[in-house]
Amino acid sequence: MMFSQSYKNAFFIAIAFHIMIAILLLVESNNSHPVLKPSNQTEMSMAAPSPASNTPTDQAIKAVSVDSKEVMQTVNRLKEEKAKQEKAEISRQQMLNKQVEAAKQQRLAEQQRLEKLKIESNKLAIAHKKQMEDEQKHIKELAIQKAEEEKRISLLKKQKLEMEKQQKIEADKLLAEAKLKKEAIAANASALKAKQEKEELEQKQLAQNQLLKKQLEQKQLAAANESAMNAAKNAEIAGEVDKYKALIIQAISSKWILPENANSSMSSQFRIRLAPNGLVLEVNLIRSSGDPILDRSAQSAIYKASPLPVPSDPNAFNIFRDISLTVRPENYRG
């Protein structure tokens, strides 16, 4: 009976100890620096037994003590694992911080690169805008010239119509007068028939002469109108030629690498043969600037600028099949 009661006491002490260990483990999971403090009861349970104690109660206490050591070993092992996890977490955070810093530096570098690209783009846009304004100004001037020429041609056409109208009135008047004279002569006696026939013949001859004169005047007026239209067309083509020559010189200047100490007063004249798409087929020097290096650099720039801008109108392009072009260093914008 006494043995059974001692065993029960030891059993309940062991259960209480394990419950306390479980509570400590739960507390430790929420505490970064856990501390295990056994109660007085546990310390008393883990006290070393007397060498003379061999009772069942002593044996039960020994068993509880062994279990407590295993639990403490488990607790220490869990602490070590948690310390390793915390160390690994710190290392991971440091690595993440390094990655964040690297990403930040990369983002700053990208922002600087984009800002530089934006500045360069603005410069190009300003240059392009100026070029477009110059071209628009030249086009407006050509449009004004064309409008003036059309106005002059319209005036000539109006004058022609007025002249034709006046000629018709005069012809009708002459025919009416001739008819009246013919009727008056018909009323005369047969003695005047010969005279009448003579006068009719003279009137017909006069009418024919006047008609021939008017036809000649009409031909002269038509020739003058045709000449004026040809002059207008030639003026329009000349405007196109000047426009595309300016564009060609601009394209060549953009590719021209001037030699050092180049004299801006010098000029070189070339004969350029072009394809319909503006491709440079052949470049021949027909007048040297006196500086062979300058001549070669200009000839090289012409080839580099190929294809050159040419008009799409076949009639206008015929002028550009074989053109003579003078280039000067003063046209260089590089």
C-alpha positions as CSV (number, residue, x, y, z in Angstrom):
1,M,0.0,0.0,0.0
2,M,2.8,2.3,0.9
3,F,4.6,1.3,-2.4
4,S,1.6,2.1,-4.5
5,Q,1.1,5.5,-2.8
6,S,4.8,6.5,-3.5
7,Y,4.5,5.4,-7.1
8,K,1.4,7.5,-7.6
9,N,3.0,10.5,-6.0
10,A,6.1,10.2,-8.4
11,F,3.7,9.7,-11.3
12,F,1.8,12.9,-10.6
13,I,5.0,14.8,-10.1
14,A,6.2,13.6,-13.5
15,I,2.9,14.7,-15.1
16,A,3.1,18.1,-13.5
17,F,6.7,18.5,-14.6
18,H,5.8,17.7,-18.2
19,I,2.9,20.1,-18.2
20,M,5.2,22.8,-16.9
21,I,7.8,22.0,-19.7
22,A,5.0,22.3,-22.3
23,I,4.0,25.7,-20.9
24,L,7.6,26.9,-21.0
25,L,7.9,25.7,-24.6
26,L,4.8,27.6,-25.6
27,V,6.1,30.7,-23.8
28,E,9.5,30.3,-25.5
29,S,7.9,30.3,-29.0
30,N,6.7,33.8,-28.3
31,N,9.8,35.1,-26.6
32,S,13.0,35.9,-28.5
33,H,15.2,35.2,-25.4
34,P,13.5,32.4,-23.4
35,V,14.6,31.6,-19.9
36,L,13.7,28.3,-18.3
37,K,13.3,28.6,-14.5
38,P,12.2,25.4,-12.9
39,S,10.0,25.8,-9.8
40,N,11.0,24.9,-6.3
41,Q,8.9,21.8,-6.6
42,T,10.7,20.7,-9.8
43,E,14.1,21.5,-8.2
44,M,13.2,19.4,-5.3
45,S,12.0,16.7,-7.6
46,M,15.4,16.8,-9.5
47,A,17.5,16.7,-6.3
48,A,20.0,13.9,-6.2
49,P,18.7,10.9,-4.3
50,S,20.5,9.6,-1.3
51,P,22.7,6.6,-2.1
52,A,20.9,4.7,0.6
53,S,17.5,5.2,-1.0
54,N,16.3,2.2,-2.9
55,T,12.6,2.5,-2.4
56,P,10.1,2.6,-5.3
57,T,9.6,6.2,-4.6
58,D,13.3,6.9,-5.2
59,Q,13.2,4.9,-8.4
60,A,10.2,7.0,-9.6
61,I,12.0,10.2,-8.8
62,K,15.1,8.9,-10.8
63,A,12.9,8.3,-13.8
64,V,11.4,11.8,-13.6
65,S,15.0,13.2,-13.3
66,V,16.0,11.3,-16.5
67,D,13.0,12.6,-18.3
68,S,13.8,16.1,-17.2
69,K,17.3,15.9,-18.6
70,E,15.9,14.7,-22.0
71,V,13.4,17.5,-22.0
72,M,16.2,20.0,-21.2
73,Q,18.3,18.6,-24.0
74,T,15.3,19.0,-26.3
75,V,14.8,22.5,-25.2
76,N,18.4,23.4,-25.7
77,R,18.3,21.8,-29.2
78,L,15.2,23.8,-30.0
79,K,17.0,26.9,-28.8
80,E,20.0,26.2,-31.0
81,E,17.7,25.6,-34.0
82,K,15.9,28.8,-33.4
83,A,19.2,30.7,-33.0
84,K,20.3,29.2,-36.4
85,Q,16.9,30.3,-38.0
86,E,17.3,33.8,-36.6
87,K,20.9,34.0,-37.9
88,A,19.7,32.8,-41.3
89,E,16.8,35.3,-41.2
90,I,19.3,38.1,-40.4
91,S,21.5,37.0,-43.3
92,R,18.5,36.9,-45.6
93,Q,17.5,40.4,-44.6
94,Q,21.0,41.7,-45.2
95,M,21.0,40.1,-48.6
96,L,17.6,41.7,-49.4
97,N,18.9,45.1,-48.2
98,K,21.9,44.7,-50.6
99,Q,19.5,43.8,-53.4
100,V,17.3,46.8,-52.6
101,E,20.3,49.1,-52.6
102,A,21.5,47.7,-55.9
103,A,18.1,48.2,-57.4
104,K,18.0,51.7,-56.1
105,Q,21.4,52.5,-57.7
106,Q,20.3,50.9,-61.0
107,R,17.1,53.0,-60.9
108,L,19.1,56.2,-60.4
109,A,21.4,55.3,-63.3
110,E,18.4,54.6,-65.5
111,Q,16.8,57.9,-64.5
112,Q,20.0,59.7,-65.4
113,R,20.2,57.9,-68.7
114,L,16.6,58.8,-69.5
115,E,17.2,62.4,-68.6
116,K,20.2,62.5,-70.9
117,L,18.1,61.0,-73.7
118,K,15.4,63.5,-73.1
119,I,17.8,66.4,-73.4
120,E,19.3,65.0,-76.7
121,S,15.8,64.4,-78.0
122,N,14.8,68.0,-77.3
123,K,17.9,69.3,-79.1
124,L,17.1,67.2,-82.1
125,A,13.5,68.4,-82.0
126,I,14.6,72.0,-82.0
127,A,16.9,71.5,-84.9
128,H,14.2,69.6,-86.9
129,K,11.7,72.4,-86.1
130,K,14.1,75.1,-87.4
131,Q,14.7,73.0,-90.6
132,M,10.9,72.6,-91.1
133,E,10.4,76.3,-90.6
134,D,13.0,77.2,-93.2
135,E,11.4,74.7,-95.7
136,Q,7.9,76.1,-95.0
137,K,9.2,79.6,-95.6
138,H,10.7,78.6,-98.9
139,I,7.5,76.8,-99.9
140,K,5.4,79.9,-99.1
141,E,7.7,82.0,-101.3
142,L,7.3,79.5,-104.2
143,A,3.5,79.5,-103.6
144,I,3.4,83.3,-103.8
145,Q,5.4,83.2,-107.1
146,K,3.1,80.6,-108.5
147,A,0.0,82.6,-107.5
148,E,1.4,85.7,-109.2
149,E,2.1,83.8,-112.3
150,E,-1.4,82.3,-112.4
151,K,-2.8,85.7,-111.9
152,R,-0.9,87.0,-114.9
153,I,-1.9,84.0,-117.0
154,S,-5.6,84.6,-116.0
155,L,-5.3,88.3,-117.1
156,L,-3.8,87.2,-120.5
157,K,-6.7,84.8,-121.0
158,K,-9.2,87.5,-120.1
159,Q,-7.6,89.9,-122.6
160,K,-7.7,87.2,-125.3
161,L,-11.4,86.6,-124.7
162,E,-12.1,90.3,-124.9
163,M,-10.1,90.6,-128.1
164,E,-12.0,87.6,-129.7
165,K,-15.3,89.2,-128.6
166,Q,-14.3,92.5,-130.2
167,Q,-13.2,90.8,-133.4
168,K,-16.5,89.0,-133.6
169,I,-18.4,92.3,-133.2
170,E,-16.3,93.9,-135.9
171,A,-16.8,91.0,-138.2
172,D,-20.5,91.0,-137.7
173,K,-20.5,94.8,-138.3
174,L,-18.6,94.4,-141.5
175,L,-20.9,91.6,-142.7
176,A,-23.9,93.8,-141.9
177,E,-22.4,96.7,-143.8
178,A,-21.6,94.5,-146.8
179,K,-25.1,93.2,-146.8
180,L,-26.6,96.7,-146.7
181,K,-24.4,97.8,-149.5
182,K,-25.3,94.7,-151.5
183,E,-29.1,95.4,-151.0
184,A,-28.6,99.0,-152.0
185,I,-26.7,98.1,-155.1
186,A,-29.4,95.5,-156.0
187,A,-32.0,98.2,-156.0
188,N,-30.1,100.1,-158.7
189,A,-30.6,99.6,-162.4
190,S,-28.9,96.9,-164.4
191,A,-26.4,99.6,-165.6
192,L,-24.9,99.5,-162.2
193,K,-24.6,95.7,-162.2
194,A,-21.0,95.6,-163.3
195,K,-20.1,98.3,-160.7
196,Q,-22.0,96.3,-158.1
197,E,-20.2,93.1,-159.0
198,K,-16.9,95.0,-158.8
199,E,-17.8,96.5,-155.4
200,E,-18.9,93.1,-154.1
201,L,-15.7,91.6,-155.3
202,E,-13.8,94.4,-153.6
203,Q,-15.8,93.9,-150.4
204,K,-15.2,90.2,-150.4
205,Q,-11.5,90.8,-151.0
206,L,-11.5,93.3,-148.2
207,A,-13.4,90.9,-145.9
208,Q,-10.9,88.2,-146.7
209,N,-8.0,90.5,-146.1
210,Q,-9.5,91.5,-142.8
211,L,-10.3,87.9,-141.9
212,L,-6.7,86.9,-142.7
213,K,-5.5,89.8,-140.6
214,K,-7.6,88.8,-137.7
215,Q,-6.6,85.1,-138.1
216,L,-3.0,86.3,-138.0
217,E,-3.6,88.4,-134.9
218,Q,-5.3,85.4,-133.2
219,K,-2.3,83.2,-134.0
220,Q,0.0,85.8,-132.6
221,L,-2.1,86.0,-129.5
222,A,-2.2,82.2,-129.1
223,A,1.6,82.1,-129.6
224,A,2.0,84.8,-126.9
225,N,-0.3,82.9,-124.5
226,E,1.5,79.6,-125.2
227,S,4.8,81.4,-124.6
228,A,3.5,82.8,-121.3
229,M,2.3,79.4,-120.2
230,N,5.6,77.9,-121.1
231,A,7.4,80.6,-119.1
232,A,5.1,79.9,-116.1
233,K,5.9,76.3,-116.3
234,N,9.6,76.9,-116.6
235,A,9.4,79.2,-113.6
236,E,7.7,76.5,-111.6
237,I,10.3,73.9,-112.7
238,A,13.0,76.4,-111.8
239,G,11.5,76.8,-108.4
240,E,11.5,73.0,-108.0
241,V,15.1,72.9,-109.2
242,D,16.2,75.5,-106.7
243,K,14.4,73.7,-103.9
244,Y,15.9,70.3,-104.5
245,K,19.3,71.8,-105.2
246,A,19.1,73.4,-101.8
247,L,18.0,70.0,-100.3
248,I,20.9,68.2,-102.1
249,I,23.5,70.7,-100.8
250,Q,22.0,70.4,-97.3
251,A,22.3,66.5,-97.5
252,I,25.9,66.7,-98.8
253,S,26.8,69.3,-96.1
254,S,25.5,66.9,-93.3
255,K,28.0,64.2,-94.6
256,W,30.9,66.5,-95.3
257,I,33.9,66.2,-93.0
258,L,36.0,69.3,-93.7
259,P,39.8,69.0,-93.6
260,E,41.5,71.1,-91.0
261,N,42.2,74.7,-91.9
262,A,39.8,74.5,-94.9
263,N,39.4,77.8,-96.7
264,S,35.7,78.8,-96.7
265,S,36.2,81.0,-99.8
266,M,37.1,78.0,-102.0
267,S,34.5,76.0,-104.0
268,S,34.5,72.8,-106.0
269,Q,32.2,72.1,-109.0
270,F,31.1,68.5,-109.7
271,R,29.1,66.8,-112.4
272,I,26.7,64.3,-110.7
273,R,24.7,61.6,-112.5
274,L,21.7,60.4,-110.5
275,A,19.2,57.5,-110.7
276,P,15.4,58.2,-110.5
277,N,15.4,57.2,-106.8
278,G,18.2,59.7,-106.1
279,L,21.1,57.1,-106.0
280,V,24.4,58.7,-106.9
281,L,25.7,56.8,-110.0
282,E,28.8,58.9,-110.8
283,V,30.6,62.0,-109.5
284,N,33.2,63.8,-111.7
285,L,35.2,66.9,-110.7
286,I,34.8,69.5,-113.4
287,R,36.4,72.5,-111.5
288,S,38.8,72.1,-108.7
289,S,39.0,74.3,-105.7
290,G,42.8,74.3,-105.9
291,D,42.9,72.1,-102.8
292,P,43.0,68.3,-103.7
293,I,42.2,67.3,-100.1
294,L,39.1,69.6,-100.0
295,D,38.0,68.2,-103.5
296,R,38.3,64.6,-102.3
297,S,36.4,65.3,-99.0
298,A,33.6,67.0,-101.0
299,Q,33.4,64.1,-103.5
300,S,33.3,61.6,-100.6
301,A,30.5,63.5,-98.9
302,I,28.4,63.3,-102.2
303,Y,28.7,59.6,-102.3
304,K,28.0,59.3,-98.5
305,A,24.8,61.4,-98.9
306,S,23.4,59.0,-101.5
307,P,20.5,58.7,-102.2
308,L,20.0,62.4,-102.7
309,P,16.5,64.1,-102.6
310,V,15.1,64.4,-106.1
311,P,11.6,65.4,-107.4
312,S,9.1,62.7,-108.0
313,D,7.8,64.4,-111.2
314,P,9.5,62.7,-114.2
315,N,9.6,66.0,-116.1
316,A,11.3,67.8,-113.2
317,F,13.7,64.9,-112.6
318,N,15.0,65.0,-116.1
319,I,17.0,68.1,-115.0
320,F,18.6,66.1,-112.2
321,R,19.7,63.1,-114.3
322,D,23.0,64.9,-115.0
323,I,23.5,68.1,-112.8
324,S,26.3,70.4,-112.2
325,L,26.7,71.3,-108.5
326,T,29.1,73.7,-106.7
327,V,29.8,73.0,-103.1
328,R,31.5,75.4,-100.7
329,P,32.8,75.0,-97.1
330,E,30.6,77.9,-96.1
331,N,27.6,75.7,-96.7
332,Y,28.9,73.2,-94.2
333,R,26.8,73.0,-91.0
334,G,28.6,70.1,-89.2
